[in-house]
Amino acid sequence: MKKKAGFVGIIGRPNVGKSTLLNFIVGEKLAAVSPKPQTTRGVVRGIVTQKEGQIVFLDTPGHYKPQDRLGEWMMTEIRKTIESADLLYWLVKPELPGIEEEKILELLRAANLPVILTINQIDKVQKPDVLPVIAQYQTLYAFKDIIPVSAKTGEQIPLLIQKSFEYLPEGEAYFPEDQISDQQEKFFVQEIIREKIFKHTQQEIPYATTIVVEKYQERKDKLVEISATIMVDKTSQKAIVIGKNGAMLKLIGTDARKDIERFVGQKVYLQLWVKVMEDWKRNDQLLKKLGYQ
């Protein structure tokens, strides 16, 4: 049997569970996960190698109407992912399609790629309630498959992977079989810190922040020393992230350090700083400097 290899893009509107699905498939927390929408900004790449071949997964930001230059960049990332994919998962909730789904359909029709409609969060509904959702989506697009799954429990994920190999081209693996991502450690540190900001702060704070890892160094004593700066839009946001007597920043740092240690398999010394960079999401030069290009 010839092996398959290809790229699978995961698309959908915000907060449908794209990052949760990627993390479950790969078996590691590669992408930030939060109940709040728009956790993912850039495309996160995860790699799965099985006897059938290799799949490189592309987790994209949620599709929404951009409000600033950062949002425009995120939408560009979605379009680029679709262009480079061999197969798409369109991840939706077990609900009837709405206006936002119509906009995503326009992208799918233009792309002319095989698409698996992946109905997530079936652990939250009764099985018969999914049937009218399937029936409605079947009238909208010629999907290769429609597979209800739970990214939280893993229900039907093996079937999703099995079906995916059927639609990928034959070819050699792109990466070594033990590699689970092509991103560097700094990227995952950023994702973990950003996830903890989403977890512990409210309102606009998570959306006004970006993380810059200034230092990532393994010392001779095997301790990984990390210094990272949390960039915010306003002075008032800086005060919230730091908290009274530094309590919030300490909470974010402690929580992040535990996940980073689990990910790298070593003890970590993590230092966090907070810096105001006004209107960074609307400044092309700053966005480029921060890696959004």
VOGU-3710 file (C-alpha; in Angstrom, 3 decimals, decimal comma):
1> mkkkagfvgi> 0,000/0,000/0,000  1,424/3,348/-1,046  1,526/5,942/1,698  -0,332/9,224/1,674  0,921/12,677/2,684  -0,807/16,024/2,618  -2,051/19,161/4,300  -5,417/19,442/6,061  -6,736/22,910/6,855  -9,127/23,315/9,791
11> igrpnvgkst> -11,477/26,241/9,245  -14,607/27,590/10,918  -15,959/30,553/12,800  -14,556/31,530/16,210  -15,058/29,268/19,211  -16,115/26,082/17,402  -13,209/24,056/18,808  -10,593/24,099/16,031  -7,631/24,333/18,408  -9,142/21,744/20,758
21> llnfivgekl> -9,490/19,368/17,809  -5,885/19,911/16,721  -4,576/19,411/20,258  -6,534/16,169/20,663  -5,389/14,761/17,329  -1,721/15,537/17,945  -1,840/14,633/21,649  -0,184/17,859/22,803  -1,335/21,392/23,548  -0,048/23,075/20,401
31> aavspkpqtt> -2,658/25,822/20,207  -4,139/28,103/22,843  -7,611/27,006/23,943  -10,226/29,172/25,663  -14,031/29,394/25,909  -13,621/32,933/24,563  -13,618/33,293/20,765  -10,591/34,261/18,670  -7,968/32,527/20,793  -5,926/31,446/17,775
41> rgvvrgivtq> -4,254/34,205/15,729  -1,748/32,616/13,376  -1,800/29,229/11,682  -0,668/26,457/14,042  0,800/23,394/12,350  0,482/19,944/13,890  1,802/16,691/12,418  0,371/13,178/12,698  2,163/10,145/11,244  0,461/6,739/11,058
51> kegqivfldt> 0,919/3,575/9,020  -1,209/5,111/6,239  1,071/8,136/5,915  1,401/11,656/7,299  -1,034/14,546/7,781  0,111/18,100/8,405  -2,744/19,982/10,086  -3,192/23,729/9,670  -5,285/25,266/12,456  -6,513/28,712/11,423
61> pghykpqdrl> -7,973/31,741/13,227  -11,751/31,860/13,446  -13,456/33,451/10,444  -14,979/36,821/11,347  -15,244/40,410/10,084  -11,869/42,075/10,826  -11,885/45,169/13,038  -8,242/46,233/12,611  -5,009/45,433/10,757  -4,413/42,386/12,952
71> gewmmteirk> -7,852/41,075/12,010  -7,123/41,633/8,316  -3,877/39,690/8,692  -5,761/36,827/10,362  -8,236/36,634/7,474  -5,327/36,568/5,031  -3,908/33,606/6,960  -7,202/31,734/6,485  -7,170/32,323/2,737  -3,509/31,259/2,462
81> tiesadllyw> -4,253/28,069/4,413  -7,105/27,158/2,081  -4,867/27,729/-0,942  -2,147/25,425/0,419  -4,390/22,603/1,679  -5,199/19,281/0,028  -8,278/18,754/2,211  -10,359/20,939/4,499  -12,221/20,255/7,724  -15,053/22,734/8,075
91> lvkpelpgie> -15,683/22,652/11,802  -19,169/23,699/12,947  -21,284/23,429/16,066  -24,331/21,093/16,105  -26,560/24,023/15,124  -28,294/25,085/11,921  -26,087/27,279/9,689  -26,337/31,070/9,935  -24,964/34,170/8,215  -21,347/33,473/9,155
101> eekilellra> -21,560/29,993/7,647  -22,757/31,530/4,363  -19,561/33,618/4,233  -17,397/30,551/4,819  -19,296/28,708/2,084  -18,170/31,387/-0,377  -14,537/30,553/0,455  -15,167/26,822/0,030  -16,864/27,219/-3,336  -13,992/29,346/-4,600
111> anlpviltin> -11,368/26,883/-3,344  -12,878/23,794/-5,018  -11,201/21,415/-2,551  -12,514/18,234/-0,934  -14,211/19,169/2,339  -15,207/17,067/5,336  -17,950/18,773/7,327  -16,943/18,132/10,927  -19,776/18,728/13,384  -18,090/19,258/16,744
121> qidkvqkpdv> -19,366/19,213/20,340  -21,702/16,246/19,900  -20,989/15,448/23,547  -23,219/18,428/24,406  -26,349/17,350/22,491  -28,579/14,328/22,008  -27,694/12,295/18,914  -31,129/12,784/17,211  -30,633/16,568/17,454  -27,678/16,338/15,061
131> lpviaqyqtl> -29,771/14,837/12,231  -31,529/18,060/11,113  -28,164/19,854/11,193  -26,695/17,244/8,845  -29,735/17,442/6,578  -29,507/21,240/6,300  -25,768/21,303/5,545  -26,174/18,590/2,901  -28,234/21,054/0,844  -25,457/23,666/0,901
141> yafkdiipvs> -22,364/21,891/-0,396  -21,147/18,587/-1,876  -19,125/17,416/1,135  -16,913/14,347/0,791  -18,098/13,276/4,234  -20,092/14,618/7,151  -18,653/13,361/10,444  -20,007/14,361/13,878  -17,195/14,386/16,466  -16,273/15,523/19,937
151> aktgeqipll> -12,888/17,230/20,086  -13,208/17,117/23,877  -13,797/13,373/24,342  -12,281/12,108/21,077  -15,497/10,492/19,870  -15,229/9,649/16,131  -11,804/11,317/15,792  -10,206/8,010/14,599  -12,870/7,806/11,878  -12,142/11,395/10,852
161> iqksfeylpe> -8,426/10,621/10,498  -9,127/7,402/8,590  -11,394/9,202/6,121  -8,858/12,009/5,719  -6,202/9,644/4,355  -8,648/8,558/1,626  -8,661/12,076/0,157  -4,956/12,892/0,431  -2,463/12,386/-2,420  0,149/9,656/-2,441
171> geayfpedqi> 3,581/10,848/-1,387  6,476/10,758/1,036  6,248/12,242/4,532  7,199/15,908/4,856  8,609/15,558/8,386  10,257/12,887/10,588  7,651/10,492/12,000  8,303/11,511/15,623  7,830/15,245/14,939  4,480/16,744/16,006
181> sdqqekffvq> 4,960/20,333/14,791  7,282/22,516/12,730  6,959/25,435/15,141  9,781/26,406/17,515  9,584/26,237/21,306  9,214/30,022/21,540  5,938/29,787/19,653  4,464/27,300/22,111  5,590/29,412/25,056  3,712/32,347/23,518
191> eiirekifkh> 0,609/30,224/22,983  0,627/28,908/26,554  1,070/32,364/28,112  -1,670/33,778/25,893  -4,005/30,952/26,899  -3,478/31,789/30,577  -4,239/35,461/29,915  -7,512/34,362/28,308  -8,210/32,127/31,282  -7,562/34,642/34,066
201> tqqeipyatt> -8,542/38,046/32,628  -11,816/39,365/31,334  -13,383/41,632/28,712  -11,005/43,173/26,173  -7,724/42,269/27,881  -6,936/38,992/26,029  -7,658/40,575/22,638  -5,406/43,563/23,346  -2,331/41,481/24,161  0,463/39,791/22,276
211> ivvekyqerk> 3,473/37,927/23,653  7,138/38,410/22,762  9,615/35,793/24,039  12,815/37,752/24,627  14,884/34,849/25,953  14,686/31,053/25,736  17,832/29,396/26,997  18,658/25,994/28,455  21,224/26,463/31,219  24,006/24,045/32,156
221> dklveisati> 21,932/22,866/35,125  19,197/21,827/32,599  16,848/24,580/33,803  15,109/26,363/30,910  15,238/30,115/31,466  12,510/32,106/29,726  11,819/35,850/29,686  8,669/37,059/27,939  6,957/40,419/27,550  3,175/40,794/27,462
231> mvdktsqkai> 2,333/43,716/25,143  -0,919/45,593/25,787  -2,737/48,507/24,143  -3,271/50,804/27,121  -1,837/51,714/30,527  -5,120/50,685/32,163  -4,744/47,211/30,642  -1,215/46,945/32,002  -2,545/47,571/35,508  -5,121/44,791/35,093
241> vigkngamlk> -2,595/42,254/33,800  -0,198/43,021/36,664  -2,973/43,104/39,283  -2,863/44,318/42,861  0,667/43,861/44,215  1,473/41,810/41,088  -1,030/39,074/41,964  -2,527/38,617/38,480  0,835/38,489/36,716  2,056/35,940/39,266
251> ligtdarkdi> -1,060/33,799/38,699  -0,618/33,898/34,915  3,085/33,095/35,252  2,634/30,202/37,676  -0,101/28,625/35,579  1,885/29,070/32,352  5,105/27,688/33,856  3,410/24,403/34,799  2,189/23,837/31,230  5,528/24,869/29,716
261> erfvgqkvyl> 7,365/22,429/31,997  5,045/19,625/30,939  5,540/20,506/27,272  9,364/20,765/27,316  9,870/18,026/29,920  12,193/20,196/32,016  12,048/22,604/34,919  11,418/26,189/33,829  12,295/29,592/35,285  9,790/32,022/33,774
271> qlwvkvmedw> 9,925/35,799/34,030  7,040/37,894/32,725  7,013/41,632/32,027  4,194/43,893/30,850  4,716/46,722/28,364  2,316/49,244/26,799  2,494/49,488/23,008  -0,406/51,732/22,049  -2,603/50,707/19,134  -0,250/47,903/18,089
281> krndqllkkl> -3,040/46,023/16,302  -3,458/48,888/13,808  0,231/49,631/13,190  1,684/47,803/10,176  5,295/48,302/11,261  4,656/47,042/14,783  2,679/44,051/13,497  5,559/43,110/11,219  8,050/43,480/14,078  5,861/41,248/16,276
291> gyq> 5,781/38,525/13,624  2,374/39,214/12,032  3,475/39,513/8,409
//
